[in-house]
Each structure stands twice: as structure tokens, then as C-alpha cells.
């Protein structure tokens, strides 16, 4: 497989996908169902670029669910006033759950994850991708990874920079890794290279692709 041309074709198809919003809505639902019952409190994700699926709305709901669960356990019904207060307060400060976005270490070409919440200060990194500005460094136990393409065995076709593979090699314990992509990205003939690290799971707009 010519990965360079395959990568280019998949990105072009993703950008021109006429039903991308509908597929994104389906994948949001798949994510929320997959997350149900997991005990993770720190999840790493990514800021979507080049037509990638946006995982942040589903993760914000996941973060919010922890607060709503606390309200329920304490027998404190959420009144309209309470919902208004919930909307105006910083979710990150009230929820035990944390969401992290990657920040590139240009020297080592690895990623660290900094806390993100809606409205937090942002700035562009060296690649022009928004990142949290001056928020705390967090270590995810679960990491959602964007896929340009993906294939059997949990292997992923990314952008070719190797950032995630190098980062995973430095994280101890290694987080659970879950690839996210649209169903057009399935590559049945994708063969891993020696340095490729398989993902623990793959999700697309049709459900769980790996493990099967």
C-alpha cells in the first residue's frame, strides 16, 4: 500500500463527505455508549483538523454526567436555576473528570496533555492547531486517537509524524487507546510497520470495529 497517496485520498474524501455531520452524530452516540460504565477519570483527546471527527462534545457530556450523578446521589434535583448555574460555572472545577488535549514537545516530538474545558484559554501550536494555554498537565488513562484510516488488528494510519507512537512509548502505565474515524477509512489491506503500536479499540459511525 502506498500510504502517502492513500492518506491523501482519505483526507480528501473526508473533507468532501456529504453526510459528514450525520456520521459525526452517529459516532458521538457510539462514543457515549462505549464510555458508559468505564471508571476512567482522565481522558486525552484531540482538537479536530482536516475534517476529523470532533470527540469533544461527547467528552463534555461525559464530564457533565459525573456532576449530574453527584446531584442525583445527593438527592438534589437540578432546578432550572441550578441548570443555569451549571452552565455558567467552570465544569472543569466541578467535575472529578478531566479532559486533556495534546501539546507538542518540539524537541522530542512527543505529546503531553493539558486540561481542556469549554472556554478555556487557547493558543495555536507550531502546526497551527489550537491547544490549551497554561492549564495543568494531566496524564490520561484513556486516550482517543484520530484515524485517517485504520485496519485489522487495531492498526491506524495517521499523518505520518509518529507523535502518538512515540508518546505511548513514554507513558507508564500505558493508557487504553481508542481510535476514532469514519467508516470510509477502513483499510482491509493495511499492514503495520515494525514501530506501529496497535490500538486497543477502534470506533466508527457504525459501531465498534475492533476488537471484533
N, C-alpha and C positions, 0 to 999 in steps of 0.2 A: 504494500500500500504506500502510495506517495502521500505522506502525512501533510506536507505543505499544501498541496492542491486540495486535498480532502478537507483540511481545516478551512481554507479559503472558501470552498464551495458550501460548507455547512454554515459558516457565518453569514454568507450572502443569502442563503435560503432562510436562515433565522430572521434576518433583518426584513425580508420581504414576505414573511409568513402572513397571509391574510387573516388567519384566525388566531394570531398570537395571544391576544387578550383573553379569548375564550380558553385557550390551552393553559394560560397562566392561572386563570381562575381554578381550573381543574387541578393543577399542580399545587396550588395553595391548599386545597382540600386534602389532597394526598399527604402533604406535609403535616397538616394538623392531625390527621388520623394516625400517621406514623409516630408522631410525638406523644400521643396520648398514653399516659401511664409510665413514661420514662421518668427517671429520677434526676436527670441532669439539671444543674442549676446555672451552668456557664456554657453558652453555645457560641461558637465562632461562625461567622457567615461571610458575606462579601457584598460590595456595592456593585449593582449590575451595570455592565457595559456591553456595547455591541449587540443589543437585542437579547441579552441574557434574561433568564427568569429572575424576578425580584423576590427573594425569600423574606425580606424584612417585614412586610405586613403580617405574614403568618407568625413570625417570631415575636412581633409586638403583641399579637393576640396571646401567644404562649406566655409572654411575660405578664400580661394583664390577668390571665387566668389564675395566676398564683395569688394575686390580690383579691380577686373575686372569691377564690376558695377560702381565703382567710376570713373574709367578711361573712361567708356562709357558716363557717365553723364557729364563729363568734356570735352567731345568731343576730347579725346586724344587717338587716335588709338595706339594699342600696337604693335610697330615695333619689328622686330627680336632682335634688340639691347635692346629694352625695356623688352622683354620676358627674355633675358639673365640676365638683371639686376634684374628682378623679381625673377629669380631662385636663384640668389646669395645673395640677401638681406634677412634679417630675416622677414619671413611672420608675425610672432607674433608682430613685432614692427610696421608693416604697416597696418595690418588689424584691424578693430574695433572688430572683432570676436575673442573670446578666447576659447581654448580647454584645459580642465583640466583632469589630471589623478589622481587616488586616492593614498593617502599616509596614511598608517595605524597608528592610535594612539593606541599604545600597551596597555596603561593604561586603556583607556575607551573602547577599541575595537570598535572604530568608524573610519570613514574615513574623511579626509579633501582633498580638490582638489587643486593641484598645476598646474600652467600653463605649457603646453607642446607644443613644436613645433619641427619639424624635425631637428635633430642635436643638440637639447638642452642637457646640461649635465644630465646624468642619473646615478643612483646607485641602487643597489639591496636593497629591504626592508628585514624585518626579515623573510619573507617567500620565499626569492629568486626571487621576482618579480621586474622587473625594475620600477623605479619611478623617476620623475624629481628631480634634485638636486639643491636646493637653488633658485628655481623660486618662483614667487609670489603666494600667496594663493588667489584663486578665488572662488566665490560662484555661482554654476551653477543654471540657471533657467530651464534647461532641462538636464536630466540625462539618458544616455544609460547604461543599466544594462545587464550583460551577464547571459544567462539562460542555465543551464544544461538541464532542462526540464521546461515545462510550461503547464498550463491547463485552463479550463474555468474560467471566471471571472477575468482574468488578473493575476492569481496567478502563482508564479515562484518556481521552485525547484532549489536551489543554491547548494553551497558546504557545507552548514550546520553551517557556522560560525556566521550567523546573522549580519554581518557587515552592510549590506545595510539597514536592518530594523532599527537597532539602529541609523544609520546615519540619515535616513529620519526623525526619531523622534526628532532629534536635529535641523533640518534645518527649518528656518522660514523666508520667506514663503517656503512651501514645493515645490520642483521643480517638473515639469512634468516628470514622469518616463516612460521609454520605454524599454521593454525587447527585446533582440536580441538573436536569436538562429536558428538552422537549423530545417527543417521541421520534422526530425526524432524524435525531442524532445517533440512532442505533447503528452500530457498525459490526455486523456479524463476523467480519474477517479481520478485525483489529487484533494485532499481535503485539504483546508487550515487549519493551526493550529491557535489558538486564537491570537497569536502575529504576524501572517503574514499580511503584508500590500500589497494590490493588486496594480499592475502596471496600469498606465493609458492607455498603449497601448502595444501590442506585435507585432513584425515584424519577419517574417522568409523569406526564399528564395522564397516562393510562394506569398508573399504579406503581407497584414495586417491581423493578426489572431484575434486581439482584439483591440478595440471593433468591433463587427460584426453587 
